[in-house]
Amino acid sequence: MFRRREPVPFAFVAEADRFRSNVAPPPRERVSRAQLAGRSLIGLTVVGGLAGALLLGVPALQQETGGVGTHQSEAAHGR
């Protein structure tokens, strides 16, 4: 096939990866003490909630293996 040698109308798209801006982004704002304390409290609340759920949930998931206190339904007795 015949190939065209003229420039592509959107050649700037192909050159976008080579483009470098000379404009620096603005500096980041410093976090205030109140924001830092709030973030810390939220983090501690989340960690405390997970730890509490773990402490309360693990005993409920464990199976009792003792023979004392096992309860069988009446259907198991064949009545």
Residue pairs with C-beta under 8 A, 6 or more apart in sequence:
8 14
31 39
64 70
